[in-house]
Amino acid sequence: MSDILPLGPLPRLIGHRGAARHAPENTLAGIRMAAAQGAKWVEVDVKLTADLVPVLMHDDTLDRTTDGTGPAKDMTLDALRALDAGSWFSPAFRGEKVPTLVEVIQLVLALNLGINLEIKPCPGREEETAGVALTLAYSLWPDDRPPPLVSSFADASLDMARQVVPRWPLGYLIDRRPPNWRQRVEALDVSTINVNARREDAASIREYKSTGRPVLAYTVNTVPMAREVLGWGVSSVFTDTPSGLAGIAG
């Protein structure tokens, strides 16, 4: 992995979608909350609007995390920005907007946070989402900062990421481990293996680590589970509650 830029020190805790238990996920408020709770890194989900602007959103539809309805891929940026992305979580966040990737990168740089950009394409937009989002991210990211970690469940997105940002570190995301996971890890020259903590155990973590790569585990929201997973040899856990796991931050 000599041509891949180093990630920089991995923290024990990474704020999941910001700090999703304490603020609306994938918002600027959520990122600020994660930082306020002591997180050194955040993870966010990146999609494209209908007019090809990268924004933060997890779901393929608007219904759960905004006051809109229908497919996210059909919304222009202007239409998306007219929605409320905070009230569903709490009245305290009324008026929170779906942020653009530009706003997010500006904020994490200002807060001195590391970031995991998860490419979360709507179906059929795997290559396009990675290509557009990462071209933009690369243009904004300063050379003197450790690069973002780019991850995705979509193989096509990771393949495109390796073309667009050939030296940025990639994270191979696994929910249910596919039989070809080791071949994909090597072919993409990934820097981390990101796994579902609830589907793994000490033996499987040892197997992943035998590739020479750190393992990151999601989503861990209790201290006992965090201690168990870190005890398996996991380097970092993604959590919705950085403050709730502050005792194991290290």
N, C-alpha and C positions, 0 to 999 in steps of 0.2 A: 504493500500500500504506500510505496514511497512517494508517488506523485500526488497523493491525496493530502490536502491541507489538514493539519491537526485540529481537533475539536476544541482544544483547551480543556481545563479541568472539568470533569463531569461532577455536578452537585449530586448529593444523595436524593434531593427532592426537586422535581420539575412540576411547575404549576400546570395542571391539565385544563386546557381550554381557558387559560388564565387562572382563576381560582373558582371553579364552577359551583362549589357549594356556597360561596359567599357573594357572588356577583354574577350577572348574566354571562353565560359562556361566550367566548369568541368576541368580546367587546373590549374597547379601550379601558372601560371601567374595570373589567375583569383582570386585565394585565396590570393595571395600577394596584388592584387589590392584592394580586399575587406578590408584587414587589413589596407592598406595605407589610405583608405577612412574612417577609424574609426570603421568598423564592429568589434564586439566582438565575433560573431559566424558566421559560414558559413554553408550552406547546399550544399551537393553534392550527385550525383547519382552513385550507384555502380552496375556494371555488372560483369559477368565472361567472360574471353576469352575462346576459344576452349580448351585450355590446363589448364583451371581452375585457372587462376590468376585473382584476383579482380582488376578491373580498374574503372576509372571514365568515364561514358558515359551515356547520357540520352536516346538517340534514339535506336531503335532496328536495325537500319541500319547506315552505316558509312557516308552516302552521305551528310548530312547537315553540320556536324561539323568536317569533315576531307576531304582530297583529295582522299579518297578511296570510293569504292562503295560496295554495297551488305550487307548481314546480319553481324552484329557485332559478333554474336555467332560462326561464322565460322572462325574467325581470331585467330591465335595463338598470344601470346604476342609479339614475335619477328616481326611478320607481322604487327601487330597493331602499334608497336613502330617505324616502318619504315614510317608511315604516318605522314603528316603535319596536326596538329590539331589547327593551328593558322591562316594560311593565309586566310581562308574563312572569318575570322572576319576582319582582317586588315593586310597589309604587315608588319606592325610593329611587328607582332607576328609570322612571318614566322619561321618555324622550331619548334614551340611549340609541345611537344609530348603529347599523351594520357598518363596521369600519372597512376601509380599503386597505390593501396590503401596504401601500405607501404610508398611510397613517400609522400602521402597526410597526413598520420598520423604523420610522422616525421615533416612535415612542420607546421601543426597546433599546434603541441606541442612546436615547436621552437618559433612560433609567439604568443603563449599563447592564442589561440583561442578555443572557444567551437565549437562543430561540430554536425550537424544533418546528419547522414548517412541514406540516403534514399536507400533502397534496390529496385533496378529497374530491375528486371529480364527479360531476353528475355522469350517469351512464352514457358512454359513447364519446366522452370528452377527455379521456385519460391523457392522451398525448398533448392535446391542445392546452389543457389546464397546466400541465407541468411546463410546457414550452413557454407560454405567455407569462405565467407567474414567476418562473425562475429567471427568465431574461430580465424582467423588471427588477426582481430582488437583487440580481447580480449588479445591475447598474447603480443601485442605491447603496450597496454594502461597502463600507470602507475597507481598504486593503490591510489596515493595521489592526483590525479586529478579528478574532477567531470567527470563522464562517458559521452560518446556520447549519444545523443538521436537517437534512431533507429526507422525509420518509413518506411511504405510501403503502397501502394494501394492494394497489394496482400495479402489476408488473410493467404495463406499458408506460405508466407514469415514471417509474424508476428508470426504465430504459431511456426515456426522453431526458430525464434529469441528468443522467450520466453524459448525454450528448451536450446539453445546454450549459451545465456547470461541471465540467469534467474533473475539476479538482476539489469540489465541495464534498464533504462527507455525506454519505447516504446511510439511512437506517432502514433495515429490512424489517417490515412490520408483519407479525404473525399473530393470527387468532388461533386457528387450528392448523397445526404444523403440516405443511404439504410434504409429500415424499421427496421432492426435489429441492428442499430448502437449502441444503448444503451447496448444491451446484449453483443456485441463484446467488447465494452469499458470495461465492468465489467469482462468479461471472461478473457481478456488478461491483465487486471490490468494495463492499459496504464497510462502514466504520463501526456500526453498532447493529445488534440484533434486538428488536423491540418486541416483547412477548406479552401475552395475556397472563397475568400472574395466577389467575384462577385455573388455568389449564396446565400449569407447570409444577415441577417439584425439584428437589435438589439434584436428582440425577439428570433431568433434562437440561437444567441450567449448566451443569458440568459439561454436557455434550455440546451445547452452544459455545461455551467458553473454550472448548478445545480447538475452535477455529482461530483463537487468538484475539477475539473481539469482545469488548464489553457488552454486557446484556442489560437492557433497560426493561422495566416491567410496569404494566398499566393494569387497572387503575386501582391504587392502593390508598384506602381512606381511614384505616385504623392503625394505631401504634402496634398492636400485636402482629397484625399481618405484615406491616412494614418490617418489623424486626425479623420475622420468619423469612420473608423474601430476601432481605439483605443478607441474612445468614446463609442463604443458599449460594451467595456469591454474586448476586445482582449488584450492579454499580449504582443505579439510580432507579427511583420509582416515580411514576407520574401520579399526582394526587390532586383531587378537587379541593383539598383543604391543607395548604401549606402550614397554616398556624396550628392545625390539629396534630400535625406530625412534627412540630418544631423540636420536640425532644430527641428525635433521631436524625436531625438534619446533619449533624457532624461538621 
